[in-house]
Amino acid sequence: PPASQNNEQGSTLRDLLTTTAGKLRLGSTDAGIAFAPVYSTGTASGKSGRTMPNILDDIIASVVENKIPPNRAPKINVNSEIKDEPKDDRKSIQDDCSKRYSDIQYSWICDKHVLWLRDHENNNNWKLFKECWKQGRPVLVSGMHKKMNFSLWKAESISLDFGNQQADILNCKDSIISNTNVKDFWDGFEDVSKRQKVKNGETALLKLKDWPSGEDFKAMMPARYDDLLKSLPLPEYCSPEGKLNLASHLPGFFVRPDLGPRLCSAYGVAATKDHDVGTTNLHIEVSDVVNILVYVGIAKGNGVLSKSGVLKKFEEEDLDDLLRKRLKDSSELPGALWHIYAGKDADKIREFLQKIAKEQGLEVLPEHDPIRDQSWYVNKKLRQRLLEEYGVKTCTVIQFLGDAIILPAGALHQV
């Protein structure tokens, strides 16, 4: 409404809801409950004026009831000192959880930033997950492959069933996308000699990008779709029918994000000369994500690191002691290296990457966002600079076979 209108009227619903009843001219009911009178404005014969409250206003006014007596402002107490305030939220959460959830097998990793649920079969996991999820923290659940039909997820099985399909294959080093037979990708998955070569003779680092995805996944791979859904961690949250999966229960008039599932398959960097490259660059998802590592292939051929060499590469990372212990466990099979950042650090990381781009002589256009464009894999040297210059610490997680990594929307990550 025009600014000249009577100040009694809130200009927006926000004003109505946030303005205290004591500051408004209040009506009253027979019960003695004060409420703010709400009026609609209209134009009759070109004149602005107050009309009788309409039905929507009546509803709002009945909801915005306030027991503050008329013409009396609410009393507000502000304490300058809060006693017993915990100095470290993570420590207080940890101490509280150890008392309340003693029946759950779990640990804290990455400087207490990531919750690791070690027993995927515990039906009470969701209760502890909920406490962690309130804080916007990533969660790791291990052992999901034990619930799955492993033969369905082998590279040779997928190649045999779907090798004649066409899909986009991404060369992770120079972002060239080509439409080619899926069989070409899977043939080289565990045999380096069958992988494509790039112009300089190096082995290409390829990725099948989101193939298949969403409804295509369900239609093309019904058996795998069913196997995946029955094996999801924390089904109360992650299952499409989960009672706490809000995205699945949104009314039809909402535009929902693509909830998948989608299959992401990539060669490892162990067979490449450049280990400072990722198969998924730094980016943000608009919805919460659960990523399950269903298969880890062991590549063979010239130039491939031995198992001990691969483990050594993992150990060079800034790892939590519990992750180092898992690496030494012969029953565990490491497959993917994740670097995760909290959403609150996005602006700092964005500024840092723009700074690095300028240092490297790259053009930094105002409409380009290095995170949205997924144009950077932040290598070890840059991660160290990010910590020293901006105080942003990297959360490093190794994903082993069967691990499910659950990330809140807005968390930055690269793989």
C-alpha positions as CSV (number, residue, x, y, z in Angstrom):
1,P,0.0,0.0,0.0
2,P,1.1,3.6,-0.5
3,A,3.2,5.0,2.4
4,S,0.6,7.7,3.0
5,Q,-1.9,5.2,4.3
6,N,-2.7,4.9,8.0
7,N,0.2,3.6,10.0
8,E,-2.1,1.2,11.8
9,Q,-2.0,-1.1,8.8
10,G,1.0,-3.5,8.4
11,S,2.2,-3.2,4.8
12,T,3.0,-6.9,4.7
13,L,2.1,-10.1,6.4
14,R,5.6,-10.1,7.8
15,D,4.9,-6.8,9.5
16,L,1.6,-8.1,10.9
17,L,3.3,-11.2,12.4
18,T,6.3,-9.5,13.8
19,T,4.8,-6.3,15.2
20,T,3.9,-6.7,18.8
21,A,0.3,-6.3,19.8
22,G,1.2,-3.6,22.3
23,K,2.3,-1.3,19.5
24,L,-0.9,-1.6,17.6
25,R,-4.4,-0.2,18.3
26,L,-5.9,-3.4,19.6
27,G,-9.4,-4.6,19.5
28,S,-10.7,-7.0,22.1
29,T,-12.9,-9.9,22.4
30,D,-15.4,-10.9,25.1
31,A,-12.7,-13.2,26.4
32,G,-10.4,-10.3,27.0
33,I,-7.9,-11.4,24.4
34,A,-6.4,-8.6,22.5
35,F,-6.0,-8.9,18.7
36,A,-4.7,-6.6,16.0
37,P,-7.4,-5.3,13.7
38,V,-6.5,-6.1,10.1
39,Y,-8.0,-4.2,7.2
40,S,-7.8,-4.5,3.5
41,T,-7.4,-1.4,1.3
42,G,-9.4,-0.9,-1.8
43,T,-10.2,1.8,-4.3
44,A,-13.7,2.9,-4.8
45,S,-14.4,5.6,-7.3
46,G,-10.7,6.4,-7.3
47,K,-10.5,7.1,-3.5
48,S,-8.4,5.1,-1.2
49,G,-9.9,4.1,2.1
50,R,-10.4,1.5,4.7
51,T,-13.0,-1.2,4.1
52,M,-14.4,-3.8,6.3
53,P,-12.0,-6.7,7.0
54,N,-12.3,-9.4,4.4
55,I,-12.5,-13.1,5.0
56,L,-8.7,-13.7,4.7
57,D,-8.1,-10.8,7.1
58,D,-10.5,-12.3,9.6
59,I,-8.6,-15.6,9.4
60,I,-5.3,-13.9,9.9
61,A,-6.6,-11.8,12.8
62,S,-8.0,-14.8,14.5
63,V,-4.6,-16.6,14.2
64,V,-2.6,-13.6,15.4
65,E,-4.2,-13.4,18.7
66,N,-2.0,-12.0,21.5
67,K,-2.6,-12.1,25.2
68,I,-0.7,-8.8,25.8
69,P,-3.0,-6.3,27.3
70,P,-3.8,-3.2,25.1
71,N,-1.4,-0.3,25.2
72,R,1.2,-2.2,27.2
73,A,4.5,-3.2,25.6
74,P,5.8,-6.6,26.4
75,K,8.6,-6.9,29.0
76,I,11.8,-8.1,27.5
77,N,14.7,-9.3,29.7
78,V,18.1,-9.4,28.1
79,N,20.9,-11.1,30.1
80,S,24.3,-9.9,29.4
81,E,25.8,-13.1,30.8
82,I,24.8,-16.6,30.0
83,K,26.0,-19.1,32.5
84,D,27.3,-22.6,31.6
85,E,27.4,-21.8,27.9
86,P,29.3,-24.6,26.2
87,K,32.5,-23.5,24.6
88,D,32.4,-26.1,21.9
89,D,29.0,-27.2,20.4
90,R,30.6,-30.4,19.0
91,K,31.9,-31.5,22.4
92,S,28.5,-30.9,24.1
93,I,26.7,-32.8,21.4
94,Q,29.2,-35.6,21.7
95,D,28.9,-35.8,25.5
96,D,25.1,-35.7,25.3
97,C,24.9,-38.4,22.6
98,S,27.2,-40.8,24.5
99,K,24.7,-40.8,27.4
100,R,21.5,-41.0,25.4
101,Y,22.5,-43.4,22.6
102,S,24.6,-46.0,24.3
103,D,22.9,-48.7,22.3
104,I,24.1,-47.3,19.0
105,Q,27.6,-48.1,17.5
106,Y,29.0,-44.8,16.3
107,S,32.1,-42.6,16.3
108,W,32.9,-39.0,15.5
109,I,35.5,-38.4,12.7
110,C,37.0,-35.4,11.0
111,D,37.6,-33.4,14.2
112,K,34.1,-34.4,15.5
113,H,32.5,-32.9,12.4
114,V,31.2,-36.1,10.8
115,L,29.0,-38.8,12.5
116,W,30.0,-42.4,11.6
117,L,27.2,-44.9,12.2
118,R,29.0,-48.3,12.2
119,D,26.1,-50.7,12.4
120,H,23.7,-50.1,9.5
121,E,21.2,-52.6,10.9
122,N,20.5,-50.7,14.2
123,N,16.9,-49.5,14.0
124,N,17.6,-46.7,16.4
125,N,20.2,-45.1,14.2
126,W,17.7,-42.4,13.0
127,K,17.4,-41.0,16.5
128,L,21.1,-40.1,16.7
129,F,21.1,-39.1,13.0
130,K,18.3,-36.6,13.8
131,E,20.5,-34.9,16.5
132,C,23.4,-34.6,14.1
133,W,21.3,-33.5,11.1
134,K,19.9,-30.6,13.2
135,Q,23.5,-29.3,13.2
136,G,23.8,-29.6,9.4
137,R,26.6,-32.2,9.7
138,P,27.5,-34.9,7.2
139,V,26.9,-38.5,8.2
140,L,28.7,-41.7,7.2
141,V,26.9,-45.1,7.4
142,S,29.0,-48.2,6.7
143,G,28.2,-51.7,5.6
144,M,25.3,-51.0,3.2
145,H,26.7,-53.5,0.6
146,K,26.0,-56.3,3.0
147,K,22.3,-55.7,2.4
148,M,22.6,-55.6,-1.4
149,N,22.8,-58.2,-4.2
150,F,26.5,-57.6,-5.0
151,S,26.4,-59.4,-8.3
152,L,24.0,-56.8,-9.7
153,W,26.5,-54.0,-9.3
154,K,29.6,-55.5,-10.8
155,A,31.0,-53.6,-13.7
156,E,30.9,-56.7,-16.0
157,S,27.2,-57.3,-15.1
158,I,26.2,-53.7,-16.0
159,S,28.2,-53.8,-19.2
160,L,26.6,-57.1,-20.2
161,D,23.1,-55.8,-19.6
162,F,23.4,-52.3,-20.9
163,G,26.6,-52.1,-23.1
164,N,24.6,-51.2,-26.2
165,Q,23.2,-48.1,-24.6
166,Q,24.3,-44.6,-25.6
167,A,25.4,-42.1,-22.9
168,D,27.5,-39.0,-22.3
169,I,31.0,-39.8,-21.2
170,L,33.0,-37.1,-19.6
171,N,36.7,-36.7,-19.8
172,C,37.4,-35.4,-16.3
173,K,40.6,-33.5,-17.2
174,D,39.3,-31.3,-20.0
175,S,35.5,-31.6,-19.7
176,I,34.9,-33.0,-23.2
177,I,31.6,-34.8,-23.4
178,S,30.9,-37.3,-26.1
179,N,28.0,-39.5,-26.8
180,T,29.3,-43.1,-27.1
181,N,28.5,-46.7,-26.3
182,V,28.4,-47.5,-22.6
183,K,30.4,-50.7,-23.4
184,D,33.4,-48.6,-24.3
185,F,33.5,-47.2,-20.8
186,W,32.9,-50.4,-19.0
187,D,35.5,-52.4,-21.0
188,G,38.2,-50.1,-19.6
189,F,36.8,-49.9,-16.1
190,E,39.2,-52.5,-14.7
191,D,41.5,-52.9,-17.7
192,V,43.7,-49.9,-18.3
193,S,44.9,-51.2,-21.7
194,K,41.3,-50.9,-23.1
195,R,40.9,-47.3,-22.0
196,Q,40.8,-44.4,-24.5
197,K,43.9,-42.3,-25.0
198,V,44.0,-38.5,-25.2
199,K,46.1,-36.5,-27.7
200,N,49.3,-36.6,-25.7
201,G,49.0,-40.4,-25.3
202,E,47.9,-40.3,-21.7
203,T,45.1,-42.5,-20.5
204,A,41.8,-40.7,-20.3
205,L,40.1,-40.3,-17.0
206,L,36.5,-41.0,-17.9
207,K,33.2,-40.7,-16.0
208,L,29.7,-41.9,-16.9
209,K,27.8,-38.8,-15.8
210,D,24.5,-39.5,-14.0
211,W,23.6,-42.5,-16.2
212,P,20.9,-43.6,-15.8
213,S,19.0,-41.1,-13.7
214,G,15.6,-40.7,-12.1
215,E,12.7,-42.4,-13.9
216,D,15.2,-43.7,-16.5
217,F,17.0,-45.6,-13.7
218,K,13.8,-47.2,-12.5
219,A,12.6,-48.1,-16.0
220,M,16.0,-49.4,-17.2
221,M,17.2,-51.1,-14.1
222,P,14.1,-52.3,-12.1
223,A,16.0,-55.1,-10.3
224,R,18.8,-52.7,-9.3
225,Y,16.4,-50.0,-8.4
226,D,14.5,-52.3,-6.0
227,D,17.8,-53.6,-4.6
228,L,19.0,-50.1,-3.9
229,L,15.7,-48.9,-2.3
230,K,15.6,-51.8,0.1
231,S,19.2,-51.2,1.1
232,L,19.0,-47.4,1.8
233,P,20.5,-46.3,5.1
234,L,18.2,-44.5,7.6
235,P,15.0,-45.3,5.5
236,E,13.0,-43.0,7.7
237,Y,14.9,-40.1,6.0
238,C,16.3,-41.6,2.8
239,S,13.6,-43.8,1.4
240,P,11.1,-42.2,-1.0
241,E,8.4,-43.4,1.4
242,G,10.2,-42.4,4.6
243,K,8.0,-40.6,7.0
244,L,10.8,-37.9,7.6
245,N,11.7,-37.5,3.9
246,L,10.1,-34.1,3.4
247,A,11.0,-33.8,-0.3
248,S,9.0,-36.9,-1.2
249,H,5.9,-35.6,0.6
250,L,5.8,-32.1,-1.0
251,P,2.5,-31.2,-2.6
252,G,2.3,-31.6,-6.3
253,F,2.4,-27.9,-7.1
254,F,6.0,-27.6,-5.8
255,V,8.8,-28.0,-8.3
256,R,10.8,-30.8,-6.8
257,P,14.5,-31.3,-7.2
258,D,15.7,-34.3,-9.1
259,L,15.8,-36.9,-6.3
260,G,17.3,-39.6,-8.5
261,P,18.5,-42.2,-8.1
262,R,21.3,-41.7,-10.5
263,L,24.3,-44.0,-11.2
264,C,27.7,-42.2,-11.1
265,S,30.6,-44.3,-12.4
266,A,34.2,-43.2,-12.9
267,Y,37.7,-44.5,-13.4
268,G,40.1,-43.9,-10.5
269,V,43.0,-41.5,-10.7
270,A,45.5,-44.2,-9.7
271,A,46.2,-45.0,-13.4
272,T,46.8,-41.4,-14.4
273,K,50.0,-39.4,-14.2
274,D,48.2,-36.4,-12.6
275,H,46.8,-37.3,-9.2
276,D,45.7,-33.6,-8.6
277,V,42.5,-34.1,-10.5
278,G,39.0,-35.3,-9.4
279,T,36.2,-37.1,-11.0
280,T,33.7,-34.7,-9.4
281,N,34.7,-31.1,-9.1
282,L,33.8,-28.9,-6.1
283,H,30.1,-28.1,-6.2
284,I,26.9,-27.8,-4.2
285,E,23.7,-29.8,-4.4
286,V,20.3,-28.1,-3.9
287,S,18.9,-31.1,-2.0
288,D,20.2,-33.4,0.7
289,V,22.1,-36.3,-0.9
290,V,22.9,-39.9,0.0
291,N,25.8,-41.4,-2.0
292,I,26.4,-45.2,-1.7
293,L,29.6,-46.8,-3.0
294,V,28.1,-50.0,-4.4
295,Y,31.2,-51.3,-6.2
296,V,35.0,-50.7,-6.3
297,G,36.9,-52.1,-9.3
298,I,40.5,-53.1,-9.0
299,A,42.3,-51.8,-12.2
300,K,45.1,-53.8,-13.8
301,G,47.5,-52.9,-16.6
302,N,50.7,-50.8,-17.1
303,G,51.1,-47.7,-15.0
304,V,48.5,-48.7,-12.4
305,L,49.6,-48.3,-8.7
306,S,49.7,-51.5,-6.7
307,K,47.3,-51.9,-3.8
308,S,50.0,-50.7,-1.4
309,G,50.7,-47.7,-3.7
310,V,47.0,-46.8,-3.6
311,L,46.9,-47.0,0.1
312,K,50.0,-44.8,0.4
313,K,48.2,-42.2,-1.7
314,F,45.3,-42.2,0.7
315,E,47.6,-42.0,3.7
316,E,49.2,-38.8,2.3
317,E,45.9,-37.1,3.0
318,D,45.1,-35.2,6.2
319,L,43.1,-38.1,7.7
320,D,41.4,-38.8,10.9
321,D,43.0,-41.6,13.1
322,L,39.9,-43.8,12.7
323,L,40.1,-43.5,8.9
324,R,43.8,-44.5,9.0
325,K,42.8,-47.5,11.1
326,R,40.2,-48.5,8.5
327,L,42.8,-48.3,5.8
328,K,44.9,-50.9,7.6
329,D,41.9,-53.3,7.9
330,S,42.2,-55.9,5.1
331,S,38.4,-56.5,5.1
332,E,37.8,-52.9,4.0
333,L,38.1,-51.7,0.4
334,P,38.7,-47.9,-0.1
335,G,37.3,-46.5,-3.3
336,A,36.7,-42.7,-3.2
337,L,38.3,-39.7,-1.6
338,W,35.9,-36.9,-0.5
339,H,36.7,-33.3,0.5
340,I,33.7,-31.7,2.3
341,Y,33.1,-28.1,3.4
342,A,30.3,-26.5,5.4
343,G,27.9,-24.3,3.5
344,K,28.8,-21.4,5.7
345,D,32.2,-21.3,4.1
346,A,30.9,-21.0,0.5
347,D,31.6,-17.3,0.2
348,K,35.1,-17.6,1.5
349,I,35.8,-20.5,-0.9
350,R,34.3,-18.6,-3.8
351,E,36.5,-15.6,-3.1
352,F,39.6,-17.8,-2.7
353,L,39.0,-19.6,-6.1
354,Q,38.5,-16.2,-7.8
355,K,41.8,-15.1,-6.3
356,I,43.6,-18.2,-7.6
357,A,42.1,-17.8,-11.0
358,K,43.5,-14.3,-11.2
359,E,46.9,-15.5,-10.1
360,Q,46.8,-18.0,-12.9
361,G,45.9,-15.4,-15.4
362,L,42.4,-16.7,-16.0
363,E,39.6,-14.3,-16.9
364,V,37.2,-13.8,-14.0
365,L,33.8,-12.7,-15.3
366,P,31.2,-11.3,-12.8
367,E,28.6,-13.7,-14.0
368,H,30.8,-16.8,-13.5
369,D,30.6,-18.6,-10.1
370,P,33.5,-21.1,-9.7
371,I,31.3,-23.3,-7.4
372,R,28.2,-23.3,-9.5
373,D,30.2,-23.8,-12.7
374,Q,32.0,-26.8,-11.1
375,S,35.2,-25.6,-12.7
376,W,37.7,-26.4,-9.8
377,Y,39.1,-29.4,-8.1
378,V,40.9,-28.0,-5.1
379,N,44.2,-29.9,-4.8
380,K,46.3,-30.5,-1.7
381,K,48.4,-27.3,-2.2
382,L,45.3,-25.2,-2.6
383,R,43.6,-26.8,0.3
384,Q,46.5,-25.8,2.5
385,R,46.4,-22.2,1.2
386,L,42.6,-22.1,1.9
387,L,43.3,-23.0,5.5
388,E,46.2,-20.6,6.0
389,E,44.7,-17.6,4.2
390,Y,41.0,-18.0,4.9
391,G,40.8,-20.3,8.0
392,V,38.7,-22.9,6.1
393,K,39.5,-26.4,7.1
394,T,38.9,-29.3,4.8
395,C,36.9,-32.3,6.0
396,T,38.6,-35.3,4.4
397,V,36.6,-38.6,4.2
398,I,37.6,-41.9,2.6
399,Q,34.5,-43.8,1.2
400,F,34.9,-47.5,1.5
401,L,32.9,-50.2,-0.3
402,G,29.4,-50.1,1.2
403,D,29.7,-46.7,2.8
404,A,26.8,-44.2,2.4
405,I,27.8,-40.6,2.7
406,I,24.8,-38.3,3.6
407,L,25.3,-34.6,2.9
408,P,23.0,-31.7,3.9
409,A,21.9,-29.4,1.1
410,G,24.4,-26.6,0.7
411,A,27.5,-28.6,1.8
412,L,30.4,-28.2,-0.7
413,H,32.1,-31.3,-1.8
414,Q,34.5,-32.8,-4.4
415,V,35.4,-36.5,-5.1
